[in-house]
Amino acid sequence: MTTEQLKTALNQRPFRPFTLHLADGRGIAVQHNEFAMLSPSGRTVVVYQADDTMNIVDLLLVTDLEMAANGKRRKR
């Protein structure tokens, strides 16, 4: 995953929630563009969840960016 690909997903209008899939099998949901912030170097992204938990993700470990269908979050 490149910084530019993530920026494109974050800057979509209207915003569509997406999931970052990691090499270890985890998925990190990005529910709104204001919940994610790229580092100045573009190597890491901080993703906050609605309950104020956060993940710091190295973009080199992201294997896939999955867009939610029709802008809706996936059910778990």
TORMILO-44218 format. One record per residue (C-alpha): x, y, z. Coordinates in Angstrom, 1 decimal. Example, Ala and Ser with C-alpha at 12.3 -4.5 7.8 and 13.67 -1.06 7.14 Angstrom:
2
{c1->12.3&c2->-4.5&c3->7.8}
{c1->13.7&c2->-1.1&c3->7.1}
// end
This chain:
76
{c1->0.0&c2->0.0&c3->0.0}
{c1->1.3&c2->3.4&c3->-0.9}
{c1->0.8&c2->6.7&c3->0.8}
{c1->-0.9&c2->8.0&c3->-2.3}
{c1->-3.4&c2->5.2&c3->-2.3}
{c1->-4.3&c2->5.8&c3->1.3}
{c1->-4.6&c2->9.6&c3->0.7}
{c1->-7.0&c2->8.9&c3->-2.2}
{c1->-9.2&c2->6.7&c3->0.0}
{c1->-9.2&c2->9.3&c3->2.8}
{c1->-10.0&c2->12.2&c3->0.5}
{c1->-13.0&c2->10.6&c3->-1.3}
{c1->-16.1&c2->12.8&c3->-1.5}
{c1->-18.4&c2->11.5&c3->-0.2}
{c1->-16.2&c2->9.5&c3->2.1}
{c1->-16.6&c2->5.7&c3->2.0}
{c1->-15.5&c2->3.7&c3->5.1}
{c1->-12.8&c2->1.1&c3->4.4}
{c1->-10.8&c2->-1.6&c3->6.1}
{c1->-7.0&c2->-1.8&c3->6.1}
{c1->-6.0&c2->-5.5&c3->6.0}
{c1->-2.7&c2->-6.3&c3->7.6}
{c1->-0.1&c2->-9.0&c3->6.9}
{c1->-0.9&c2->-10.6&c3->10.3}
{c1->-4.5&c2->-11.1&c3->9.3}
{c1->-6.0&c2->-8.3&c3->11.3}
{c1->-8.4&c2->-5.7&c3->9.8}
{c1->-8.5&c2->-2.1&c3->10.9}
{c1->-11.7&c2->-0.2&c3->10.1}
{c1->-11.5&c2->3.4&c3->9.1}
{c1->-15.0&c2->4.7&c3->9.7}
{c1->-14.4&c2->8.4&c3->8.8}
{c1->-11.6&c2->10.3&c3->7.3}
{c1->-11.2&c2->12.4&c3->10.4}
{c1->-10.4&c2->9.2&c3->12.4}
{c1->-7.1&c2->8.7&c3->10.5}
{c1->-3.9&c2->10.7&c3->10.3}
{c1->-0.8&c2->10.0&c3->8.2}
{c1->2.6&c2->10.7&c3->9.7}
{c1->4.7&c2->13.4&c3->8.0}
{c1->6.9&c2->10.8&c3->6.5}
{c1->3.9&c2->8.9&c3->5.1}
{c1->5.2&c2->5.6&c3->6.5}
{c1->2.6&c2->5.2&c3->9.3}
{c1->-1.0&c2->6.0&c3->9.9}
{c1->-2.8&c2->6.4&c3->13.2}
{c1->-6.4&c2->5.2&c3->13.1}
{c1->-8.9&c2->6.0&c3->15.9}
{c1->-12.1&c2->4.1&c3->16.6}
{c1->-15.3&c2->5.6&c3->18.0}
{c1->-14.5&c2->4.3&c3->21.5}
{c1->-11.2&c2->6.3&c3->21.5}
{c1->-8.9&c2->3.3&c3->21.0}
{c1->-6.3&c2->3.7&c3->18.3}
{c1->-4.0&c2->1.7&c3->16.1}
{c1->-0.6&c2->2.8&c3->14.8}
{c1->-0.1&c2->1.0&c3->11.5}
{c1->3.1&c2->0.7&c3->9.4}
{c1->1.9&c2->1.1&c3->5.8}
{c1->4.4&c2->-1.5&c3->4.7}
{c1->2.3&c2->-4.1&c3->6.6}
{c1->-0.9&c2->-3.2&c3->4.8}
{c1->-1.8&c2->-5.9&c3->2.3}
{c1->-5.2&c2->-4.7&c3->1.1}
{c1->-7.6&c2->-1.7&c3->1.3}
{c1->-11.2&c2->-2.9&c3->1.2}
{c1->-13.9&c2->-0.4&c3->0.5}
{c1->-17.3&c2->-0.9&c3->2.1}
{c1->-20.1&c2->-1.6&c3->-0.3}
{c1->-22.2&c2->1.5&c3->-0.9}
{c1->-20.4&c2->3.4&c3->1.8}
{c1->-21.8&c2->1.2&c3->4.6}
{c1->-19.7&c2->-0.4&c3->7.2}
{c1->-19.4&c2->-4.2&c3->7.2}
{c1->-21.3&c2->-6.1&c3->9.9}
{c1->-19.2&c2->-8.1&c3->12.3}
// end
